[in-house]
Amino acid sequence: MHSKKIISKKKITLLIFAILILASTISTLFIAQVNDVPLSNSYLEDTLEKNESLFQVPATSIHVFDLNSITHSKTIGFQTIDKKIPVTENSYFHVGSTAKSVLALISGKCVQNNLIDFQTNFFDLYPELKSSSNPSYYNLTLADLLNCRGGFSPYTQGDSSVEVSNPYANTYEFAKELLSVPPQKPIQKNGEFPHEYSNSCYALAALMLEKSTNKTYEDLIAQFFKDNGSFDYQFGFAYNNDATAPYGHLLQSNTVVGPDSNYELARFLRPSGDLSMTPVSYTSYARLHLNGLCGKSNYLPKEVFEYLDYGDSSIQTNQEYFAYGSYCGTLFGKRYVNIDGTIGTFFARTILFPDDQWGFTIVMNSGNELSVNYLCARIIKAHYRLKWMFFV
């Protein structure tokens, strides 16, 4: 498969969270501690109309939910900025690096089933690659890869590797080449590579799961969604199979990106972020995380969800922390989990507040993160009744 660009979300920038954190001390005085919230479908519709006016996003879908159900939702917009084919909550949107968090949950299941361990060494599963690999990588584990501590070129937007065609027959050949070159980042004093958001790390993590389960990545994804109910998903961009599916839009010029654009993620990086889902299924996936963090999931125990979504951090600061495909941190003393996915032409975001047992999802057919941040601000403001946020 030839790839025109290899891009995905490199580093989340939650501008709205920065604003909220800076004002958190003052705002605590204004938070109404009540269960009934001013969110409604009409509020979401008004929010989406304002968002469209501000950012010219062709189509957006928002779902707000608790442990039991979707409480509010609204979907508006069209297939492209110039084709007025309506989208619905059953239209497929590319959700990018959401696939990383899916792979992390699958790894948790494999660990629970004693098929692999987070501390399993990569070369224990692929010993034939060790002699041709740089010695700096000899201690790489599954946990290192899932936490993006691989040390090698990340193959994300901004990486010099993004403009290459796909020279690798499969992920295995990609890994063989990647491991043979010196690391891009030096090993730290603690013996680990520093964190750098990475697509290549997740490609190698998928190889480890494939070997330990004797299943392909595609089979692992299919089994995951089967185990957790009915999910509508596809690999790649849905518009390649459905002429009415939403097209993507580049932020810089709002250029329409559709089936004739040759814009795609290289096949050897598929495990890092090449899923499309409907807004309803994407929200079901987000609710799986929320229920898991609240001890209400049958897929994995609560402590495993916490390990995956909160990582090894104590989450006691306002600094965001990347853990197994998601970001986490605190806001008003409450933990949040953020799962982002974008390939530059679509954007998908999940925000969870497990302590308050609620969350929301946003998907759109534009790579406009400012728009997503604006929507986050509006939803959080309404839920917590933050009267001081008069500017949103």
C-alpha positions in Angstrom: 0.0 0.0 0.0 1.4 3.3 -1.0 1.0 6.1 1.6 1.0 9.7 0.7 1.4 10.8 4.4 2.0 8.9 7.6 0.5 11.1 10.3 -1.3 10.8 13.5 -1.7 12.6 16.8 1.8 13.2 18.3 1.1 15.1 21.5 -2.2 16.1 22.9 -2.7 19.8 23.7 -5.7 20.2 25.9 -5.9 24.0 25.9 -9.2 24.0 27.7 -7.7 21.9 30.5 -4.9 24.4 30.9 -7.5 27.2 31.2 -9.5 25.2 33.7 -6.4 24.2 35.8 -5.2 27.8 36.0 -8.6 28.9 37.3 -9.3 25.8 39.4 -8.7 27.5 42.7 -11.2 30.3 42.0 -13.7 28.2 40.2 -14.2 25.7 43.0 -16.3 28.4 44.6 -18.7 28.4 41.7 -19.2 24.7 41.2 -22.7 23.7 42.1 -22.6 20.3 43.8 -25.8 18.9 42.3 -26.7 15.9 40.3 -29.0 17.6 37.8 -27.0 19.3 35.1 -28.0 21.9 32.5 -26.9 19.7 29.6 -29.6 18.9 27.0 -29.8 17.9 23.4 -30.9 21.5 22.6 -27.8 22.8 24.4 -25.6 20.5 22.4 -27.3 21.6 19.2 -26.7 25.2 20.0 -23.1 24.4 20.9 -22.5 22.6 17.6 -24.1 25.4 15.6 -21.8 27.9 17.3 -18.8 25.6 16.7 -19.7 25.3 13.0 -19.8 29.1 12.7 -16.5 29.6 14.5 -14.5 26.8 12.9 -16.3 25.8 9.7 -16.3 22.1 10.7 -18.5 20.2 8.2 -19.8 17.5 10.6 -19.6 16.8 14.3 -21.2 14.4 16.7 -21.3 14.7 20.5 -22.4 12.0 23.0 -22.6 12.6 26.8 -23.0 9.5 28.9 -22.9 7.9 32.4 -22.3 4.3 33.5 -25.7 3.1 32.2 -26.5 5.0 29.0 -26.1 7.9 26.7 -27.8 10.8 28.4 -27.5 13.5 25.7 -26.4 13.5 22.0 -26.5 15.5 18.9 -25.1 15.1 15.4 -25.1 17.8 12.8 -23.4 18.5 9.5 -22.5 17.1 6.1 -20.2 14.7 4.2 -18.0 17.6 3.0 -17.8 21.3 3.2 -19.3 21.5 -0.2 -21.4 18.3 -0.6 -24.5 18.6 1.5 -25.1 14.9 2.1 -26.2 14.7 5.8 -24.2 12.6 8.3 -25.8 10.7 11.1 -24.7 9.0 14.3 -24.3 5.8 12.2 -21.9 7.4 9.8 -18.2 6.2 10.0 -15.6 8.7 11.2 -11.9 7.9 11.4 -10.8 7.7 15.0 -7.0 7.5 14.5 -5.0 6.8 17.6 -8.0 5.5 19.5 -6.6 2.3 18.1 -3.7 2.6 20.6 -6.0 2.4 23.6 -7.8 -0.6 22.0 -4.4 -2.4 21.7 -3.6 -1.5 25.3 -6.9 -3.1 26.5 -6.2 -6.2 24.4 -2.7 -6.4 25.9 -4.3 -6.3 29.4 -6.6 -9.2 28.4 -3.6 -11.2 27.1 -1.7 -10.5 30.4 -4.8 -11.7 32.4 -4.9 -14.9 30.3 -1.1 -15.5 31.0 -0.3 -15.3 27.3 2.3 -12.5 27.9 3.4 -10.1 30.6 3.9 -6.3 30.4 7.6 -7.0 31.2 8.0 -9.5 28.5 11.1 -8.7 26.4 10.5 -8.1 22.7 13.4 -10.3 21.7 12.1 -13.2 23.8 9.4 -13.4 21.2 11.5 -12.5 18.2 15.0 -13.8 19.0 15.9 -14.0 15.3 15.9 -10.2 15.2 18.3 -9.6 18.0 21.6 -10.1 16.2 20.7 -7.5 13.6 19.3 -5.0 16.1 21.0 -2.2 17.9 22.1 -3.3 21.4 20.3 -0.2 22.9 17.0 -1.9 22.2 17.8 -5.2 23.9 15.8 -4.5 27.1 12.6 -3.3 25.3 9.5 -4.7 26.9 5.8 -4.6 26.0 5.2 -2.0 28.7 8.0 0.2 27.2 6.3 0.0 23.8 2.8 0.7 25.1 4.1 3.7 27.0 6.0 5.0 23.9 9.4 4.6 25.4 11.0 2.8 22.5 13.7 5.4 21.6 13.3 5.1 17.8 11.8 7.3 15.2 8.1 7.8 16.1 6.6 8.0 12.5 4.1 10.7 13.5 3.3 14.1 12.2 6.4 16.3 12.5 8.7 13.3 12.3 11.0 13.4 9.3 9.8 9.9 8.3 6.3 11.1 7.5 6.9 11.9 3.8 8.1 8.4 2.8 6.2 5.9 0.8 5.6 2.5 2.2 8.7 0.4 1.6 7.9 -2.4 4.0 6.0 -5.5 3.0 4.5 -5.8 6.6 5.0 -4.7 10.2 7.6 -7.4 10.8 9.9 -6.0 8.0 9.3 -2.5 9.4 10.4 -3.6 12.9 13.4 -5.4 11.5 14.6 -2.2 9.8 13.6 0.1 12.7 15.5 -1.9 15.3 18.7 -2.0 13.2 19.3 1.7 13.4 20.6 3.7 16.4 18.0 5.2 18.7 16.7 8.7 18.1 16.6 9.4 21.9 19.4 8.4 24.4 18.7 6.1 27.3 18.1 8.0 30.5 19.8 7.5 33.9 17.0 5.2 34.9 17.8 2.8 32.1 14.7 3.7 30.0 14.2 5.7 26.9 12.2 8.9 27.5 8.6 9.1 26.4 7.9 10.3 22.9 4.4 9.8 21.4 5.0 7.1 18.8 3.2 5.2 16.1 6.2 2.8 15.6 6.1 1.7 19.3 2.5 0.4 18.8 3.4 -1.3 15.6 6.0 -3.4 17.5 3.7 -3.9 20.5 1.1 -5.4 18.1 3.8 -7.8 16.8 4.4 -9.0 20.4 0.6 -9.6 20.9 0.4 -11.4 17.5 3.2 -13.8 18.4 1.9 -14.5 22.0 -1.6 -15.2 20.8 -0.9 -16.7 17.4 -3.5 -14.3 15.9 -3.2 -11.5 13.4 -3.8 -7.9 14.6 -7.0 -7.9 12.6 -8.2 -11.0 14.4 -7.3 -9.5 17.8 -9.4 -6.4 17.0 -12.3 -8.5 15.8 -12.2 -10.7 18.9 -12.0 -7.6 21.2 -15.2 -6.0 19.7 -17.0 -9.3 19.7 -16.2 -9.8 23.4 -17.6 -6.4 24.3 -20.8 -6.3 22.4 -21.8 -5.1 19.0 -19.5 -2.4 17.6 -19.5 -0.9 14.1 -15.9 -0.5 13.0 -13.8 -0.6 9.8 -10.1 -0.4 9.1 -9.0 2.6 7.2 -11.2 5.4 5.8 -14.9 4.4 5.4 -15.3 6.6 2.3 -13.1 4.2 0.3 -16.0 1.7 0.6 -19.0 4.0 1.0 -19.6 7.0 -1.3 -21.8 8.7 1.3 -19.4 8.4 4.2 -17.9 11.6 5.7 -14.8 12.9 4.0 -11.9 14.4 6.0 -10.8 18.0 5.9 -7.3 19.3 6.4 -7.1 22.1 9.0 -4.7 24.4 7.2 -6.9 25.0 4.2 -10.1 23.0 5.0 -9.1 21.0 1.9 -11.5 18.1 1.3 -9.7 14.7 1.6 -11.6 11.8 0.1 -11.1 8.6 -1.8 -9.2 10.2 -4.7 -6.6 11.9 -2.4 -4.4 8.9 -1.7 -4.2 10.0 1.9 -3.8 7.1 4.3 -1.8 5.5 7.1 0.7 3.0 5.8 -0.3 -0.6 6.4 2.7 -1.4 8.5 1.5 1.2 11.0 -2.1 0.1 11.1 -2.0 -0.9 14.8 -1.1 2.6 15.8 -4.2 4.3 14.5 -6.3 3.2 11.5 -9.8 2.5 12.7 -13.1 4.1 11.7 -16.2 3.8 13.9 -19.7 5.3 14.1 -20.2 7.9 16.8 -22.5 5.4 18.6 -19.9 2.6 18.6 -17.1 5.0 19.5 -19.2 6.1 22.5 -19.8 2.5 23.5 -16.1 2.0 23.5 -15.6 5.1 25.7 -18.3 3.8 28.1 -16.4 0.5 28.3 -13.4 2.5 29.8 -15.7 4.4 32.1 -17.4 1.3 33.4 -14.1 -0.5 33.7 -12.6 2.3 35.8 -15.7 2.2 38.0 -15.5 -1.6 38.5 -18.5 -2.3 36.3 -16.9 -4.1 33.4 -16.8 -7.9 32.7 -13.9 -7.5 30.3 -11.1 -6.7 32.8 -10.9 -6.1 36.6 -11.0 -2.5 37.8 -7.4 -2.6 38.8 -6.3 -3.5 35.3 -8.3 -0.6 33.8 -6.7 1.7 36.3 -3.3 0.4 35.5 -3.9 0.9 31.8 -5.7 4.3 31.9 -3.7 5.8 34.8 -0.4 4.0 34.3 2.3 4.1 36.9 1.7 7.7 37.9 0.1 8.7 41.2 -1.8 11.3 39.2 -1.4 13.9 42.0 -0.3 16.8 39.8 -1.9 18.9 37.1 0.6 17.5 34.6 -0.8 15.2 31.9 0.6 11.8 31.8 0.6 9.3 29.0 -0.3 5.7 29.9 -1.1 2.8 27.6 -2.8 4.7 24.8 -4.5 7.5 26.8 -3.6 10.6 28.7 -4.6 11.2 32.3 -4.4 13.9 34.9 -6.4 15.8 37.5 -8.8 18.7 37.3 -10.5 20.2 40.4 -9.0 17.3 42.3 -10.8 14.8 40.0 -9.0 12.4 37.8 -9.8 12.5 34.1 -8.8 10.2 31.2 -8.4 11.5 27.7 -8.3 9.3 24.6 -7.4 11.3 21.4 -7.2 10.2 17.8 -6.5 12.2 14.7 -4.9 11.5 11.3 -5.0 15.2 10.4 -8.3 15.1 8.5 -10.6 13.7 11.3 -10.6 14.1 15.1 -12.0 11.9 17.8 -11.8 12.7 21.5 -13.0 10.9 24.6 -13.0 12.6 28.0 -13.9 10.6 31.1 -14.4 11.7 34.7 -14.5 8.4 36.5 -14.8 9.9 40.0 -18.1 11.5 38.9 -19.1 8.6 36.7 -19.6 10.5 33.4 -17.9 11.3 30.2 -18.4 12.5 26.6 -17.2 11.8 23.1 -16.6 14.1 20.1 -16.0 13.0 16.5 -15.7 15.3 13.5 -14.5 15.2 9.9 -11.9 17.9 10.4 -8.5 17.9 12.0 -9.3 21.1 13.9 -8.2 20.6 17.6 -9.2 24.2 18.5 -12.7 23.3 17.6 -12.5 20.1 19.8 -11.1 22.2 22.7 -14.0 24.6 22.3 -16.6 21.9 22.5 -14.9 20.4 25.5 -15.1 23.7 27.3 -18.8 24.1 26.5 -19.6 20.6 27.7 -17.6 20.8 30.9 -18.9 24.2 31.7 -22.5 23.0 31.4 -22.0 19.8 33.4 -20.2 21.5 36.3 -22.1 24.8 36.1 -19.0 26.8 35.8 -20.5 30.3 35.8 -17.1 32.0 35.7 -16.6 30.6 32.2 -18.7 33.4 30.7 -16.3 33.6 27.8 -17.3 30.2 26.3 
